[in-house]
């Protein structure tokens, strides 16, 4: 079974490190500097949480699921449905009555 870990964590310089780790290997990493306000941080956290849940479900359905290249990962993380779900979660959190 493959292991996928997606993280978005504040680092010592008050920026955020996004990492995609597959079977112990870093397949993508980038440091983000939210510019506007805390809402960008929350959206990043929700996107990564949603993506981790999707990856977990993929592995549950197919234990051999993995990305064979950075391009495959990039296409997967950019999936419109995944982003739509993350946006809905963000809206539900930020604009609940």
C-alpha positions as CSV (number, residue, x, y, z in Angstrom):
1,X,0.0,0.0,0.0
2,X,1.3,3.4,-0.9
3,X,1.4,6.3,1.6
4,X,0.6,9.9,0.7
5,X,1.0,12.8,3.1
6,X,0.0,16.3,2.2
7,X,0.9,19.1,4.7
8,X,0.6,22.8,4.9
9,X,2.4,24.1,8.0
10,X,3.6,27.4,9.3
11,X,7.4,27.6,9.4
12,X,9.8,29.6,11.6
13,X,9.7,32.5,9.2
14,X,5.9,32.8,9.5
15,X,5.4,31.4,6.0
16,X,3.7,28.2,5.0
17,X,5.4,25.1,3.7
18,X,3.2,22.9,1.4
19,X,4.6,19.4,0.9
20,X,3.4,16.4,-1.0
21,X,5.2,13.3,0.2
22,X,4.7,9.9,-1.4
23,X,6.2,6.8,0.2
24,X,8.7,9.0,2.0
25,X,9.8,10.9,-1.1
26,X,9.1,14.6,-1.5
27,X,7.4,14.9,-4.9
28,X,6.5,18.6,-4.5
29,X,7.3,21.3,-2.0
30,X,6.7,25.0,-2.0
31,X,6.7,27.8,0.5
32,X,3.8,30.2,0.4
33,X,3.6,33.7,1.9
34,X,-0.1,34.6,2.3
35,X,-0.3,38.3,1.5
36,X,-3.9,39.5,2.1
37,X,-5.0,38.1,5.5
38,X,-5.6,35.0,7.5
39,X,-8.3,33.9,5.0
40,X,-5.6,32.8,2.5
41,X,-4.1,30.6,5.2
42,X,-7.4,29.1,6.0
43,X,-8.1,28.4,2.4
44,X,-4.7,26.7,2.0
45,X,-5.4,24.5,5.0
46,X,-8.8,23.5,3.8
47,X,-7.5,22.7,0.3
48,X,-4.7,20.5,1.7
49,X,-7.1,18.8,4.1
50,X,-9.6,18.1,1.3
51,X,-6.8,16.8,-1.0
52,X,-5.5,14.5,1.8
53,X,-9.0,13.1,2.2
54,X,-9.2,12.5,-1.5
55,X,-5.8,10.8,-1.6
56,X,-6.8,8.6,1.4
57,X,-10.0,7.6,-0.4
58,X,-8.1,6.8,-3.6
59,X,-5.7,4.5,-1.7
60,X,-8.6,2.9,0.1
61,X,-10.2,2.1,-3.3
62,X,-6.8,1.2,-4.9
63,X,-3.9,0.5,-2.5
64,X,-1.5,0.8,-5.4
65,X,-2.6,4.4,-6.2
66,X,0.3,6.8,-6.6
67,X,1.5,9.6,-8.9
68,X,4.1,8.5,-11.4
69,X,5.3,12.0,-12.0
70,X,5.1,15.6,-10.8
71,X,2.9,16.3,-13.8
72,X,0.4,13.6,-12.6
73,X,0.4,15.1,-9.1
74,X,-0.1,18.6,-10.5
75,X,-3.1,17.5,-12.7
76,X,-4.6,15.6,-9.7
77,X,-4.2,18.5,-7.2
78,X,-5.7,20.9,-9.8
79,X,-8.8,18.8,-10.3
80,X,-11.8,21.1,-10.6
81,X,-14.0,18.9,-8.4
82,X,-11.4,18.8,-5.6
83,X,-11.1,22.5,-5.7
84,X,-14.8,23.0,-5.8
85,X,-15.3,20.8,-2.7
86,X,-12.5,22.7,-0.9
87,X,-14.1,26.1,-1.9
88,X,-17.5,24.9,-0.6
89,X,-15.9,23.9,2.7
90,X,-14.2,27.2,3.0
91,X,-17.5,29.1,2.3
92,X,-19.4,26.9,4.8
93,X,-16.7,27.7,7.4
94,X,-16.4,31.4,6.7
95,X,-19.9,32.3,5.9
96,X,-22.0,30.1,8.1
97,X,-25.0,31.9,9.6
